[in-house]
Amino acid sequence: MRGNCLIRVLAGDSIGGLLALVMVFNAHGKTLTDEEDFWEEPQIEVNEGVLEFLSQPPEKPVHHHQNQITITRSSLQDGWVELSQCHHHLDPVPRLEIVYHPQRIRDIRIVSLSNIGHAEVLGHKLDLSDIKRSAEICLSAQSRALHNLGEGLYQLRNGPYMRRFLDGYYPMQLSLEVRYPAERIELSGQQPLPEGGVDRQSMNGRFKWSGWFTGKLSTQLDFRLNPLSE
């Protein structure tokens, strides 16, 4: 095996085009993925992966990507939503970055971290070093995630989420919670999250889902104006 082993975790938070890319660096500190090439989709060579939801969790804890998204009344006007995000059980590596789309993220703030030697916000990136086993980091930000489709229809897109090593895809846990103003909009559909999630709930003003999968996962939540709204 070569000394510079490529490990890539594409950890989605691609709500509305916001894409969080976790890139592992080699021992010399040089990124193994070129960011400029990454944003040009036709230049990316990736194995598509077959999406498979797991009925049972893996024997050992895996990367857990946790998103809480809050849609406010102002989000319906400008598309910006509140984002709280945590990465649990990060792989132990000397250094990595979490990179977001520069035009769809703002006001990134580190809320908490553990088992990470150093963490710093650099524009639209999080630079992490000395990541130990069972490391985790939580942040807050604003994401331009909500799409106004017209005629009272809105759409929230998430993904792709994936955990990739070379050409293989490994188990990952996703927990997604979306809060929205039920007096203004109502959830009209979602895909492709199965009903069998370990914590799937859909109630007035909140949608929750949590489960494990392998491959590439992209989700879509559809909303429409509440007919009883003003």
Helices and strands as residue ranges (DSSP letters): E 7-10, G 15-17, E 21-24, H 35-39, G 41-43, E 52-54, E 64-70, H 75-78, E 80-90, E 95-99, E 105-122, E 125-144, E 146-150, E 153-161, E 164-165, E 168-169, E 172-179, E 185-191, E 201-203, E 206-214, E 217-225
